[in-house]
């Protein structure tokens, strides 16, 4: 973005004294590092590893925004979210965005416009989200969610999206950040 202030000067990275794998699965990993602080002391640091992801704001040609109502087991709640998911190994972020959009919503975008990406949990994980706005989305087929996903699809006006954000009803971070970027950049109806 032009005119934006520069990031702060980077600090030298911590040295790593030791690193131990604590857990690995298809979904995530956890490691315990002993890092060397600038004063020479050792400190334990746990790093949660999650594959990078994509989040997509689908905007139909009539300006309506498509969201998915999705049940989330960890919270036991169902919320409105943008389609999102992990990037498969070797897959380009834009390809993952198109795949997740189709799987979760049944829509295809004529154009995937990149939005600024973000780290949702930078204090504990290097996990990065590649964000996109899917423009001129058209319905292609019924969603094909994973077996663990329970999804309904609904479209909203720009005013309804703003009302959801202002009411604090969008509690999913991927969704809030990408919707706010799309609004700020003038990409919603």
N, C-alpha and C positions, 0 to 999 in steps of 0.2 A: 504494500500500500504506500503510495507516495504521501509524503508529509507526516508519516507516523514517526514518533521518536524511535531511536535505535534501542536495541536491547542493551542491558548493562554489559560492561566488560566482563568476559568470563573469568571465573575463579579457576585456579589450577584444580584439576580433579583430585579426589582423594586417592592415595595409593591403596592397593589391596594387599593385606598381609596374608589372608587365607580366605578360601571360599569353599562352601560345602553345600551340596545338593540335598535338600530336605524332602522334596516331593516333586514328582513329575506325573502328569497325566496327559491325555489328549487335549484337555481343556486349559490347563494352567501348570505352572511350576513355581516352586518356592526355593530360594537359596538364602543361606546365611553367610554374609561376608563379614570379615574383620577388616575394617578400613583404618587407615592411618590418617588421623586428623592433622591439620596444619601445625598443631603444637606438639606433634609426635605421639600423642596418646592413641591407643586402640579403642575402637568403638564397634559394637555389633550393629549390623544393618541387615534387615530382612528385605529382600527384593522379590516382589510378586511378579511373575512373568506370564503375560497373556499375549497371544498373537495380535498383531495390529488389526484394526477393524475399519469398516466404512459405515457412514451414516448418510442417508439420502433424504432430502426434502423433495417429495414428488409434487410437482405443480402441473395440473392439467392445462390444456390450451384455453379453457374458459377461466383460468385463474384460481380455481379451487385447489386446495391442498389436500392430499391424500395422507391419512394417518392410519395406523393399525392399532387396534385395542388388543393389548397383549398381556396375558397372565405371566407373572414373574414369581417363580417358586420361592426364591430367597425372602421376598417381602410378603408373599401370599396375596398380592394385590394385582389388579388389572388396571392399566393406565393407557392413555393415548401416547403413541410413540411414532417416530419416523422409522421406516424400514432401516435395519442395520444388521451387521454381522461381521464375522471374522473374514479376513483375507486368507484364502488357502495358500499353502506354500507354492511359490513360483507364480502366483496369480498377480496381475497388475491391479492396482487399487480401483481404477475405472471399470475394469472387467468385473471385479467383485461387487462394485456398486450396482451395475446393471443386473447381475445375477441375484443379489439380495432383494433388489427392488421387485423383480419379477416373482421370485419365490414367495415373498411375504405379502405383496399387494396385488399381484397379477397385472401390474402396469409395466409398460416400457417407456423409456424417455427418448425423445428424438435427439435431445442434447443433454449431456451431463456436464454441468458447469462446476468446476472446482470451487469450493469455499475454503476459508482458512481451516487448517487442521488443528488438532489440540491434543493435549495429554490430560485425560480426565482424572488421573490419580498420580500425578508427577512425584509426589512425596514417597510413594512406595513402589512405583512401577514405571518402566520405560514405555508402557503401552501407549500407542499413538492411534488417533482416529483420523482417517482421511475423509473429509466431509465434501458432499456434493449437493447441488441443487439439480434435480431432474426436471428439465423444461419440456413443455408440450407432451406430457405423459398421456398415453392412450392405453385403455384397458385391452389386454391381450388374452387373458385366460384366468381361470380361478387360481387363487394362491395355492402354493404347494409347500406349506411349512414343514419343518422338521417334526418328527414324532413328539418331541417335547414342547412344541410351540402350539399354543391355542391363540388363534388370531381372528379378529373381525376387521373389516376394512370399511372406512367411512371417509367422505370428503367434507371439507370445511371451507368457509369463506375466510378471507384475510381478516375480517373483523372478528370472526369466531376464534381464529388462531390468537389474535392479540388478546381477546378476552380470556382465553385459557391461560396464556402466559401471565397476564395481570392478576388473575385469581390464584396463581400458584398451583394450578391444576396440572401443569406439565412438570412432573417431578423427576423424570428421567433426564440425566445430564446430557446425553447424546442429543436428545430431542430439543431441549431448551437451547443449547448452544447453537445447533444448526439452524433452528427456526429464527433465532435472534440474528444470526449472520445473514440469512436470506432476507429478513425484513430490512436490516440495516443497508444491505446492498440493493434494495429495491427490486428483488426478484419475485415477490409475492404480489399477485393480483393488484 
